[in-house]
Structure formats: structure tokens, C-alpha cells
Amino acid sequence: MGHTLVSSSFHTCFLRFVANDLCIGWIDINLTVTPTTVPLLFGLLADASLPIRLATAVALLRVVSKGLKEHGDKLQLLKVLSLGQVLEVLEAKTRKEQNERGEETDEGEESYRESLGKLLNVLGLEFTKLVEVSFAPFHWNCTQWSY
């Protein structure tokens, strides 16, 4: 029991650290997203504790939506996170659990599924921004053409 309490306290402190760091515009994302913290965040995203899962989803949403100066850095961040795969697995798991509950609604789990949806939405938005930036030099101004 003591180990769980310590573990839960550590996870809560870690999530507060990540969330607070990401609120500061100038923080180097490499200080928050490391080979150690990414697996930890993914583990917390599937934690048994609903508040920890919800806080982790918010922290990851902030990581994904963090503005970076270099578009290549943003693309690398999104590749490293591989959130599409993680979210696909979690969505399938929560959908199965929802089907097993039948008509019974679990508001907490619905909130969690909603937070996963928001995270996926922001991920798609960030990829869209990268595509727009990538093709911006090839944008044709059709008003310059005369026939």
C-alpha cells in the first residue's frame, strides 16, 4: 500500500512538473520530452487512476500543441511520440470496456475517452499545420495568371 501511495504521489508531482513547464513559452521541450519521460507518460496515460490518466492526457496535449521554432523539430517530436499508435490502442481498449458495461455509463471513463479524442484532434491539427507550412512555398497565386 505504501508503494502505491509513493508511486501515485510521484506521478502526480511529475505531471504537475510537465504541465507547468509546458505553460512557460520558452522552455526547451527537450528538457520535458526525453527517452525516460515518454514511456512514463504513456504508462500514466493507461494508469488505473482516472485523475492521473486525465492529467496525463492534458500534459500530452500541451506537449503536442507546443509551438516550436523549427518545423523539423515539431515533426521529429510527433514522430518520437507516435501518439497515433498509442491512441489507437487506448481507444480500442476503452471502447471494449464501454461495450462490456453495456447500457451503464461511467462518466469518468467517458471524460477519459473525450480527453483522448481531444488529444487526437490536436495531433491532427499539428500535422495539418506542418503540411501547410511544407507546401507554402508552392502556393500558386491564380490571380497573377492572365488568359
Sequence and secondary structure as in RCSB ss.txt:
>XXXX:A:sequence
MGHTLVSSSFHTCFLRFVANDLCIGWIDINLTVTPTTVPLLFGLLADASLPIRLATAVALLRVVSKGLKEHGDKL
QLLKVLSLGQVLEVLEAKTRKEQNERGEETDEGEESYRESLGKLLNVLGLEFTKLVEVSFAPFHWNCTQWSY
>XXXX:A:secstr
 HHHHHHHHHHHHHHHHHHHHHHSTT  HHHHS TTHHHHHHHHHT S HHHHHHHHHHHHHHHH   S HHHHH
HHHHHH HHHHHHHHHHHHHHHHHHHTT   HHHHHHHHHHHHHHHHHHHHHHHHHHHHHGGG   GGG   
